[in-house]
């Protein structure tokens, strides 16, 4: 079985670990282990064939003796399928089968884009409420094997969480495609007032979560930071992006860049959305996206990985964290069995 491997080059390694009251944490001794491995999937299951095969995907990840955590980066259905309660319940049932903690962040396909007629013509905000009801019914706990996480429950954003494993701080941030949900809904030419209110409230929470993660990483002298989200804010497949169609991502990109630069250590950004495996440094000085978003503080220590997804996906990303190495993060693309 062939496996592609990639290693993240990082600017520096910070090694001292300090335990602070109120900081994000996992249950048990894993928090300060020197290394561990986690699985990352997203944009799956899409369509009947993947739905039928998804239990085997869960089984394969569960069977890997190295994996101790799983991330799902959103889009639990295709963009042209129905956003039904029954479907959400089916996916939740599979998520519950993960033997390790599963951290899930929503994608646009399961709520933002549900206004489309072929999705059932739903009110996206009602579907967002349904997603939170189905998948975040125990705020502060993961799916799969329960693990404590620090969730933005008081903000009404239980999906936004921070936690720590192997002296690396993780933040799952609810940022979605479709211009972070501001693409007009069916029958409209611009975002509705309700859309604007939701996006502004969620983005405020996102920015607070990102700052919290990096603040804890600095205070605890963490080895690195992992940011996980659905949206590809730096899609290399778009040849000539129009800023007005990407504008909602600007404050998020700027905040990630500024906080990454201030932290100085390795930062790994994981996203789905554009469906094709890709590795780059989109917020480094002189990069196209850094200029596009008018990033004032470049972040050469940030590397992002877009995972494979959609109907053609046939693999998952296996990421290893080792705080005792200069690079901290390494990964391999593992074919589905």
Rosetta blueprint (number, residue, H / E / L):
1 X L
2 X L
3 X E
4 X E
5 X E
6 X E
7 X E
8 X L
9 X L
10 X L
11 X L
12 X L
13 X L
14 X L
15 X L
16 X L
17 X L
18 X L
19 X L
20 X L
21 X L
22 X L
23 X L
24 X L
25 X L
26 X L
27 X L
28 X L
29 X H
30 X H
31 X H
32 X H
33 X L
34 X L
35 X E
36 X E
37 X E
38 X E
39 X E
40 X E
41 X E
42 X L
43 X L
44 X L
45 X L
46 X L
47 X H
48 X H
49 X H
50 X H
51 X H
52 X H
53 X H
54 X H
55 X H
56 X H
57 X H
58 X H
59 X H
60 X H
61 X H
62 X H
63 X H
64 X L
65 X L
66 X L
67 X E
68 X E
69 X E
70 X E
71 X E
72 X E
73 X L
74 X L
75 X L
76 X L
77 X L
78 X L
79 X L
80 X L
81 X L
82 X L
83 X L
84 X L
85 X H
86 X H
87 X H
88 X H
89 X H
90 X H
91 X H
92 X H
93 X H
94 X H
95 X H
96 X L
97 X L
98 X L
99 X L
100 X L
101 X E
102 X E
103 X E
104 X E
105 X L
106 X L
107 X L
108 X H
109 X H
110 X H
111 X L
112 X H
113 X H
114 X H
115 X H
116 X L
117 X H
118 X H
119 X H
120 X L
121 X L
122 X L
123 X L
124 X H
125 X H
126 X H
127 X H
128 X H
129 X H
130 X H
131 X H
132 X H
133 X H
134 X H
135 X H
136 X L
137 X L
138 X L
139 X L
140 X L
141 X E
142 X L
143 X E
144 X E
145 X L
146 X L
147 X L
148 X E
149 X L
150 X E
151 X E
152 X E
153 X H
154 X H
155 X H
156 X L
157 X E
158 X E
159 X E
160 X E
161 X E
162 X E
163 X E
164 X E
165 X E
166 X L
167 X L
168 X E
169 X E
170 X E
171 X E
172 X E
173 X L
174 X L
175 X L
176 X L
177 X H
178 X H
179 X H
180 X H
181 X H
182 X L
183 X L
184 X L
185 X L
186 X L
187 X L
188 X L
189 X L
190 X L
191 X L
192 X L
193 X H
194 X H
195 X H
196 X H
197 X H
198 X H
199 X H
200 X H
201 X H
202 X H
203 X H
204 X H
205 X H
206 X H
207 X H
208 X H
209 X H
210 X H
211 X H
212 X H
213 X H
214 X H
215 X H
216 X H
217 X H
218 X H
219 X H
220 X L
221 X L
222 X L
223 X L
224 X E
225 X E
226 X E
227 X E
228 X E
229 X E
230 X L
231 X L
232 X L
233 X L
234 X L
235 X L
236 X L
237 X L
238 X L
239 X L
240 X L
241 X L
242 X L
243 X H
244 X H
245 X H
246 X L
247 X H
248 X H
249 X H
250 X H
251 X H
252 X H
253 X H
254 X H
255 X H
256 X H
257 X H
258 X H
259 X H
260 X H
261 X H
262 X H
263 X H
264 X L
265 X L
266 X E
267 X E
268 X E
269 X E
270 X E
271 X E
272 X L
273 X L
274 X L
275 X L
276 X L
277 X L
278 X E
279 X E
280 X E
281 X L
282 X L
283 X L
284 X L
285 X L
286 X L
287 X L
288 X H
289 X H
290 X H
291 X H
292 X H
293 X L
294 X L
295 X L
296 X L
297 X L
298 X L
299 X L
300 X L
301 X L
302 X E
303 X E
304 X E
305 X E
306 X E
307 X L
308 X L
309 X L
310 X L
311 X L
312 X L
313 X L
314 X L
315 X E
316 X E
317 X E
318 X E
319 X E
320 X E
321 X E
322 X E
323 X L
324 X L
325 X L
326 X L
327 X L
328 X L
329 X E
330 X E
331 X E
332 X E
333 X E
334 X E
335 X E
336 X L
337 X L
